[in-house]
Amino acid sequence: MRRPPETVSPLVINLFFGIGLLSAFAFRILIVFVHLCPEWFRPTWYLGIVGYTVFFLYRYRIAEKRRNAVVGYNLIEKLERQDPLSGEDRQVLIYLLSSIRKSRENINYLFIFALSVLAVLLDIVLAGHGS
């Protein structure tokens, strides 16, 4: 008998959230480095690439874990047929809902959006000073 999936610890969630934010920041600060500190461009770019690689691999694994839980337990089919759910099915549904609730991806998206707007504005200002 297989064990229903479980969410990862808050420490792991926060660690990867931090990696995602750091990577997002690294890519957006590049626009400043192009204008003010070109020697920092390449190391910052590598930091962003490595960070995003680790972060998105982690997010991919979470997405696959969720997908496998839905498919492996035939949850959609059981709900569509209105079949009774076993205790194990309920544990999987609790995992799925808890995983979504604990996820910080919405904050990550807002952070990326705000940094992107800021990066565009900074580029406009810095490019105007260079003319």
CORVENLIN-V858153 format. One record per pair of residues at least 12 apart in sequence whose C-alpha atoms are under 8 Angstrom apart, sorted by sequence separation. I is the first residue (numbers start at 1). GAP is how many residues later the second one is. D is the distance in whole Angstrom. If there is no record, write none. Layout:
i = [I:I]
gap = [GAP:GAP]
d = [D:D]
This chain:
i = [30:75:30:73:27:26:27:26:73:26:27:26:70:25:69:23:24:23:22:23:69:23:24:22:23:66:20:19:20:19:19:20:19:17:16:16:5:5:4:4:4:5:17:21:25:28:32:4:7:17:20:24:28:31:6:5:13:21:25:29:32:4:7:13:17:21:24:28:31:32:35:7:31:35:32]
gap = [14:14:15:16:17:18:18:19:19:21:21:22:22:23:23:24:24:25:26:26:27:28:28:29:29:30:31:32:32:33:35:35:36:38:39:42:60:64:65:84:87:87:87:87:87:87:87:88:88:88:88:88:88:88:89:90:90:90:90:90:90:91:91:91:91:91:91:91:91:91:91:92:92:92:94]
d = [7:7:7:7:7:6:6:7:8:7:6:5:8:8:7:7:7:4:7:7:8:5:8:7:6:6:7:6:6:8:8:6:6:8:6:7:8:7:8:7:7:7:7:7:8:6:8:6:6:8:7:6:6:7:6:7:7:7:7:7:7:8:7:8:7:8:8:6:8:7:7:6:6:8:8]
